[in-house]
Amino acid sequence: MKANPAASSPEACRAAGQGEKGCPVCQAWGGVSGLGSESGPGPGPGLGAASGSRAEPATNLDQGLVLCPDMGQGVVWFWKLDKSLVLGTDLGQGLVLRQDLGRVWGLGQELGQSLGRRGSGTGPKPSEPETATTSAPQLKTQATHMQAPRQKVLVTGGGGYLGFSLGSSLAKSGSSVLLLDLRRPQWELSPGTEFIQADVRDEEALYRAFEGVDCVFHVASYGMSGAEKLQREQIESINVGGTKLVISVCVRRRVPRLIYTSTVNVVFGGKPIEQGDEDSVPYFPLEKHMDHYSRTKAIADQLTLMANGTPLPGGGTLRTCVLRPPGIYGPEEQRHLPRVASHIKKRLFMFRFGDRRTRMNWVHVRNLVQAHVLAAEALTAAKGYVASGQAYYINDGESVNLFEWMAPLFEKLGYSEPWIQVPTSWVYLAAAVMEYLHLALRPICSVPPLLTRSEVRSVAVTHTFQIAKARAQLGYAPDKFRFTDVVEHYVRSTSQRPCGCTARTLLRLLLGLLLLLGLLALALHLLGLQRSFV
């Protein structure tokens, strides 16, 4: 069974011979309330108010004409204001064309007919007189500017590192930002941001929070690394169930834009990928994903693309896109760097594994924030909806070997770099045992695995991706950052914290040593059995 292709639909899945019952993506799609078979991929239907969908804009700024029939973006055809009417109000551009009653009706009819809007109800009524239209130069001189309303955006997972950084950046640019998360941010909220403590799996809470929102950034996820990767039910309910609810509530609340933060893991499953792009690298088969995080993110990735083009109640269209970053780094990052630094301090990373030629990508948080902001802009009429239904790989534009890239961390912490080369198969076997040990002891105590099997593969197998599509379509231009600067910030921030070996740390170290000895004994035993059969 193959995974449902990007931007596909249950109908396309059936046509391909897969059948909805055999496809986890189609099964999840069927659970998204309010999305029928007409909500397939691609941009919304063309002009025509009878369809209740958003129309593409007809813009001629040179002649002073802006015709943008987009109810989802606060655009109206004819808005009665005292004794005048507003034609083509584009609040994003702040341009308003105003004429007297008779002239506007005449111009509206002419443009409406030229764009195929006969019978749409937006032109003049038959009983009302038609007068000569005003010339373009006259319209241009009478156009006035008005201040655009403040954009309201919502970030799920706003209490985490990326979500909070994104929300803070958007607030600084003038947007009204809602940060939604179960856990409160550990940083001080920026002016213009508001925190909503809610679960992304709580439909009622989402419905209240999404009121009046212009754009949703769905960043929330679970199970990225460490012991979290082994909590299958939690991962499924948040990554798939939460995404289904976000899409459903976006439709019900008539939110016109949705950006989903995916991952490169939706296409990487342990096989080498060198400079992959969005067109040539397919989804990794869902049933072959080793970790549940990658599998559920792949399903959510596809669900988001399938939702693109969904008509919104009362007019307008939901436009979606997904961003696929690798590992994130930056000052005050709380997941990857502190975890590795902790292992280094405990002398648990004295070895290295994998080929020295192995390469992977990383992305600085500021570059990833830039990509999200550009993606949101690329889902608007002003940008021609260029990102509608698209997926983009996002990284710093550089490929690195993990152990070489991490060298500044060892140096700043005062430890030597790993010098013991261990076969990858040994490390993989140790990771498998640590996973089972963690699951077996979880009812009694928590023993986080040093590495998981999927993390071993990520380190040992090359997987790099191009960002040419994001550069061309979004205008993405990653800045240059040094990992050394991030390490120095981390060392300064932790220099005041008390250090020392606690009983818990010693216990974990002892368990780790016993585990390694047990693995070595097991490996020797298996080798002995293998020789006996030869």
C-alpha positions in Angstrom: 0.0 0.0 0.0 1.4 3.3 -1.0 0.8 6.6 0.8 -1.7 8.9 -0.6 0.2 11.3 -2.9 0.5 14.9 -2.1 -2.5 17.1 -2.7 -4.6 14.1 -3.5 -8.1 13.2 -2.4 -10.0 10.1 -1.3 -11.5 10.0 -4.8 -8.0 10.0 -6.4 -6.9 7.3 -3.9 -9.8 5.1 -5.0 -9.1 5.7 -8.6 -5.5 4.6 -8.1 -6.8 1.3 -6.8 -5.8 1.8 -3.2 -9.2 2.2 -1.6 -10.1 4.4 1.3 -10.2 1.6 3.8 -6.6 0.7 3.1 -5.2 4.2 3.3 -4.6 5.8 6.7 -4.7 9.3 5.1 -8.1 8.7 3.5 -9.4 7.3 6.8 -8.2 10.4 8.6 -9.6 12.6 5.8 -13.0 11.0 6.2 -12.9 12.1 9.9 -12.5 15.8 9.0 -16.0 17.2 9.5 -17.3 19.6 6.9 -14.9 18.6 4.1 -16.7 16.8 1.3 -15.6 15.5 -2.0 -15.8 19.0 -3.5 -13.0 20.2 -1.3 -10.2 18.7 -3.4 -6.8 20.2 -4.1 -5.8 23.2 -6.1 -7.1 26.7 -6.1 -10.8 27.5 -5.6 -13.2 27.7 -8.5 -13.2 30.7 -10.7 -15.4 33.8 -10.6 -19.0 33.4 -9.8 -20.7 34.4 -6.6 -23.3 31.6 -7.1 -20.6 29.0 -6.3 -19.9 30.7 -3.0 -16.1 30.5 -3.6 -13.3 33.0 -3.7 -12.5 34.5 -7.1 -9.1 35.4 -8.4 -8.4 39.1 -8.5 -8.3 41.3 -11.5 -5.8 44.1 -10.8 -4.8 47.1 -12.9 -3.1 49.5 -10.7 -1.8 51.6 -13.6 -5.4 52.5 -14.4 -6.4 52.7 -10.8 -8.7 49.6 -10.9 -8.6 47.0 -8.3 -11.3 44.3 -8.5 -10.8 41.7 -5.8 -14.0 39.8 -5.0 -12.7 38.0 -1.9 -15.2 37.9 0.9 -12.8 35.9 3.1 -10.2 38.7 3.0 -12.7 41.4 3.9 -13.3 42.4 0.2 -16.7 43.4 -1.1 -18.0 44.3 -4.5 -20.5 47.0 -3.6 -20.6 48.4 -0.2 -23.1 51.1 0.4 -21.6 54.0 2.3 -23.9 57.0 2.7 -24.8 57.9 -0.9 -21.7 56.3 -2.4 -20.5 52.9 -3.1 -17.1 51.3 -2.7 -15.9 49.1 -5.6 -13.2 46.5 -5.2 -12.2 47.3 -1.6 -8.8 45.7 -1.2 -8.1 46.1 2.5 -4.7 44.5 2.1 -3.6 47.2 -0.3 -5.5 49.9 1.4 -7.0 51.0 -2.0 -10.6 52.2 -2.3 -12.3 53.3 -5.5 -15.3 55.5 -4.8 -17.8 57.0 -7.2 -21.3 58.3 -7.1 -24.1 55.9 -7.1 -25.0 55.9 -10.8 -21.4 55.7 -12.1 -20.4 52.9 -9.8 -23.4 50.8 -10.9 -22.5 51.3 -14.5 -18.8 50.5 -14.0 -19.7 47.5 -11.8 -22.0 46.1 -14.5 -19.4 46.5 -17.2 -16.6 44.8 -15.2 -18.9 42.1 -13.9 -20.0 41.2 -17.4 -16.4 41.1 -18.7 -15.5 38.7 -15.9 -18.4 36.4 -16.4 -20.5 37.5 -13.4 -23.9 37.7 -15.2 -26.6 36.6 -12.8 -24.3 36.7 -9.8 -26.2 39.4 -8.1 -23.3 41.8 -7.9 -24.2 44.0 -10.9 -27.0 46.5 -11.2 -30.5 45.6 -10.7 -32.6 45.5 -13.9 -34.9 48.3 -12.6 -32.0 50.7 -11.9 -30.7 53.0 -14.6 -27.3 52.5 -16.2 -25.1 55.5 -16.8 -21.8 56.0 -18.6 -18.8 54.7 -16.8 -16.2 57.0 -15.5 -12.9 56.9 -17.4 -9.8 55.3 -15.8 -7.9 58.6 -15.3 -10.8 60.0 -13.4 -11.0 56.9 -11.3 -7.3 57.1 -10.5 -7.5 60.7 -9.4 -10.4 59.9 -7.1 -8.9 56.8 -5.5 -8.1 57.3 -1.8 -6.0 55.3 0.6 -7.3 53.9 3.8 -5.3 52.2 6.6 -5.4 48.4 6.4 -6.9 46.6 9.4 -4.6 44.7 11.7 -4.1 41.1 10.7 -5.1 38.5 13.3 -3.1 35.3 13.3 -3.1 32.2 15.5 -0.1 29.9 16.2 -0.8 26.5 17.6 2.1 25.2 19.7 2.7 28.8 20.6 4.3 27.9 23.9 7.2 26.1 22.2 10.4 27.5 20.8 9.4 27.8 17.1 5.8 28.8 17.8 6.8 31.5 20.3 9.5 32.8 18.0 7.1 33.0 15.1 4.4 34.7 17.1 6.9 37.3 18.5 8.1 38.1 15.0 4.6 38.5 13.6 3.6 40.8 16.6 6.6 43.0 15.9 5.5 43.4 12.3 2.1 44.7 13.5 -0.1 41.6 13.5 -2.4 40.7 16.4 -1.1 37.3 17.6 -2.8 34.5 19.5 -0.5 31.8 20.9 -2.3 28.6 21.7 -0.7 25.8 23.7 -1.2 23.5 26.7 2.0 24.8 28.3 2.6 28.4 29.0 5.7 30.0 27.3 8.7 30.3 29.5 9.5 33.6 27.8 7.8 37.0 28.3 5.0 37.8 25.9 5.7 40.5 23.3 3.3 43.4 23.0 0.5 42.4 20.6 0.5 38.8 21.6 -2.0 36.9 23.7 -1.6 33.4 25.2 -4.5 30.9 25.1 -4.0 27.8 27.2 -5.8 25.1 25.3 -5.3 21.6 23.9 -5.2 21.4 20.1 -7.4 18.3 20.5 -10.2 20.4 22.1 -12.6 21.3 19.3 -14.6 23.8 21.4 -11.5 25.6 22.5 -10.3 25.8 19.0 -13.6 27.2 17.7 -13.5 29.9 20.3 -9.9 30.8 19.6 -10.3 30.9 15.8 -12.9 33.6 15.8 -11.9 36.4 13.4 -8.6 34.8 12.6 -7.1 35.6 9.2 -4.3 33.0 9.2 -3.4 29.9 11.2 0.1 28.5 11.7 -0.3 24.9 12.8 3.1 24.3 14.6 1.9 22.0 17.4 3.2 18.5 17.3 4.4 15.7 19.7 7.0 12.9 19.7 9.9 14.6 17.9 12.7 13.2 19.9 13.7 11.2 23.0 11.2 9.3 25.1 8.3 11.2 23.5 8.9 9.2 20.3 7.7 6.0 22.0 4.3 7.3 23.2 2.2 6.2 20.2 -1.3 7.1 21.4 -0.3 10.6 22.4 1.5 11.1 19.1 -1.4 9.9 17.1 -4.0 12.0 18.9 -2.0 15.2 18.6 -0.4 15.0 15.2 -3.3 13.5 13.3 -6.3 14.1 15.5 -5.3 17.7 16.3 -4.6 18.5 12.6 -8.0 17.2 11.6 -9.6 19.5 14.1 -7.5 22.5 13.1 -8.6 22.0 9.4 -12.2 21.5 10.4 -12.4 24.6 12.6 -10.6 26.7 9.9 -13.4 25.8 7.5 -16.1 26.5 10.1 -14.6 29.8 11.1 -13.9 30.8 7.5 -10.1 31.1 8.1 -8.7 31.6 4.5 -5.1 30.5 5.2 -3.4 27.6 6.9 0.3 26.9 7.1 1.4 23.5 8.5 4.8 22.9 10.0 5.7 19.5 8.8 9.2 17.7 8.7 11.6 16.2 6.3 10.8 12.9 8.0 7.7 12.6 5.9 9.9 11.5 3.0 13.0 10.1 4.9 12.8 6.6 6.2 16.4 5.5 6.4 17.3 5.4 2.7 19.8 8.0 1.4 18.5 11.2 -0.1 20.9 13.7 -1.7 19.6 17.2 -2.5 16.1 16.0 -2.8 13.4 18.3 -4.1 9.6 18.5 -3.7 8.8 16.9 -7.1 11.3 14.0 -7.2 11.1 12.6 -3.6 7.8 10.9 -2.7 6.3 10.3 0.7 8.0 7.4 2.4 5.5 4.5 2.6 3.4 4.9 5.8 3.6 1.3 6.8 7.4 1.3 6.6 8.0 4.3 8.9 9.9 3.0 12.0 8.8 5.8 14.4 5.3 6.9 14.9 6.2 10.6 14.8 7.3 10.5 11.2 4.3 8.4 10.2 1.7 10.7 11.8 3.4 13.8 10.5 3.2 12.4 7.0 -0.5 11.8 7.4 -1.0 15.3 8.7 1.1 16.7 5.9 -1.1 15.1 3.3 -4.3 16.0 5.1 -3.3 19.7 5.0 -2.6 19.6 1.3 -5.8 17.8 0.6 -7.7 20.5 2.4 -6.4 23.1 0.0 -9.2 24.6 -2.1 -12.0 23.8 0.3 -14.9 26.3 -0.1 -15.6 28.3 3.0 -19.2 28.9 4.2 -20.5 32.1 2.8 -17.8 32.5 0.2 -14.0 32.2 0.1 -11.6 29.4 -0.1 -9.2 27.7 2.4 -5.7 27.8 1.0 -3.0 25.7 2.6 0.7 24.9 2.3 3.2 22.9 4.3 6.8 23.6 5.3 9.3 20.7 5.8 12.2 21.7 8.0 15.0 19.5 9.5 16.3 19.9 13.0 16.0 23.4 14.5 18.7 25.3 16.3 19.0 28.8 17.8 19.5 30.7 21.0 17.4 29.3 23.8 16.4 26.2 21.8 15.1 23.7 24.4 15.1 20.3 22.7 18.2 19.3 20.7 21.1 21.2 22.0 20.4 20.8 25.8 19.8 17.1 25.4 23.1 16.6 23.5 24.9 18.8 26.0 23.6 16.8 28.9 24.8 13.5 27.3 28.2 15.1 26.7 28.5 16.2 30.3 27.7 12.7 31.4 30.4 11.3 29.1 27.8 9.3 27.2 29.0 10.6 23.9 32.6 9.4 23.8 31.9 7.5 20.6 30.9 8.3 17.1 29.3 6.2 14.4 28.4 6.4 10.7 30.4 7.5 7.7 32.2 10.8 8.0 30.8 11.7 4.5 27.2 11.5 5.9 25.4 14.8 5.5 22.2 16.4 6.8 20.6 19.8 7.0 19.7 22.1 9.9 17.7 25.3 10.1 18.1 28.3 12.3 14.9 29.4 14.0 15.0 32.9 12.4 15.3 31.4 8.9 12.3 29.1 9.7 10.3 32.0 11.0 11.1 33.9 7.8 9.8 31.0 5.7 6.5 30.9 7.7 5.9 34.6 7.2 6.6 34.4 3.5 4.4 31.3 3.1 1.5 33.2 4.7 2.0 36.1 2.3 2.2 33.6 -0.6 -1.3 32.4 0.2 -2.8 35.8 -0.5 -4.3 37.4 -3.7 -1.5 39.9 -3.7 1.0 37.1 -4.3 -1.2 35.2 -6.7 -1.8 32.4 -4.2 1.5 30.9 -5.4 1.9 28.7 -2.4 -1.6 27.3 -2.5 -1.4 23.5 -2.2 2.4 23.5 -2.2 5.1 21.9 0.0 8.5 23.4 0.6 11.7 22.1 2.1 13.2 24.8 4.4 16.8 24.8 5.7 19.9 27.0 6.0 21.0 26.0 2.5 24.0 24.0 3.8 24.8 20.3 4.3 26.9 19.2 7.3 28.1 16.2 9.1 26.5 16.0 12.5 29.7 15.2 14.5 31.7 17.9 12.7 28.9 20.4 13.1 28.7 19.6 16.9 32.4 20.1 17.4 32.0 23.6 18.9 29.7 22.2 21.6 32.3 19.7 22.8 34.9 22.4 22.7 32.9 25.1 24.7 31.9 22.5 27.3 35.5 21.5 27.8 35.3 17.9 26.5 37.2 16.2 23.7 35.4 15.2 20.6 34.2 11.6 20.2 37.2 9.5 19.1 35.9 5.9 19.5 34.4 4.7 16.2 31.6 2.2 16.8 29.9 0.2 14.1 26.5 1.7 13.3 24.9 -1.8 13.6 26.0 -1.9 17.3 24.5 1.5 18.0 21.3 0.6 16.3 21.0 -2.6 18.3 21.7 -0.6 21.5 19.0 1.9 20.6 16.5 -0.9 20.1 17.3 -2.4 23.5 17.0 1.0 25.1 13.6 1.6 23.5 12.3 -1.7 24.9 13.9 -1.1 28.3 12.2 2.3 28.5 8.8 0.8 27.6 9.2 -2.1 30.0 10.2 0.1 33.0 7.8 3.0 32.2 5.2 1.8 34.8 8.0 1.8 37.5 10.4 4.6 36.5 11.5 6.8 33.6 14.7 5.7 31.9 14.9 7.9 28.8 16.8 6.2 25.9 20.1 7.7 24.9 19.2 7.4 21.3 16.2 5.9 19.4 16.5 3.8 16.3 15.2 6.5 14.1 17.7 9.0 15.5 20.5 6.6 14.8 19.4 6.4 11.1 19.1 10.2 10.9 22.8 10.5 12.0 24.1 7.6 10.0 22.3 8.1 6.6 22.6 11.1 4.3 19.4 13.1 3.8 19.7 16.5 2.3 17.2 18.7 0.5 17.2 21.6 -1.9 15.5 24.9 -1.1 15.3 26.2 -4.7 11.5 26.0 -4.8 11.2 28.1 -1.6 13.7 30.6 -2.9 11.8 31.0 -6.3 8.2 30.9 -5.1 8.4 32.4 -1.6 11.4 34.6 -1.9 13.0 32.7 0.9 16.6 33.9 1.5 18.2 32.2 4.6 20.6 34.3 6.6 24.0 32.9 7.6 24.3 31.8 11.2 27.1 30.1 13.1 26.4 27.2 15.4 29.3 28.4 17.5 27.3 31.6 18.5 24.4 29.5 19.6 26.7 27.3 21.7 28.3 30.3 23.3 24.8 31.7 24.2 23.9 28.3 25.7 27.1 28.1 27.8 26.6 31.6 29.1 23.0 30.9 30.1 23.9 27.7 31.9 27.1 28.8 33.6 25.3 30.0 36.7 23.4 26.7 37.2 24.8 24.3 39.8 26.4 21.3 38.3 27.5 18.0 39.9 26.7 14.4 39.8 23.4 13.6 41.5 22.4 10.2 42.6 19.9 10.1 39.7 22.7 10.9 37.2 25.0 8.2 38.7 22.2 5.7 38.5 21.5 6.4 34.8 25.2 6.2 34.1 25.4 2.8 35.8 22.4 1.5 34.0 23.9 2.7 30.7 27.2 0.9 31.4 25.3 -2.3 32.4 23.2 -2.0 29.2 26.3 -1.6 27.0 27.9 -4.6 28.7 24.8 -6.6 28.2 24.6 -5.6 24.5 28.2 -6.6 24.0 27.6 -10.0 25.6 24.5 -10.4 23.4 26.4 -9.5 20.3 29.2 -12.0 21.1 26.6 -14.7 21.8 24.9 -14.1 18.5 28.3 -14.2 16.7 29.0 -17.5 18.4 25.7 -18.9 17.3 26.2 -17.7 13.7 29.6 -19.5 13.6 28.1 -22.7 14.9 25.7 -22.8 12.0 28.4 -22.2 9.4 
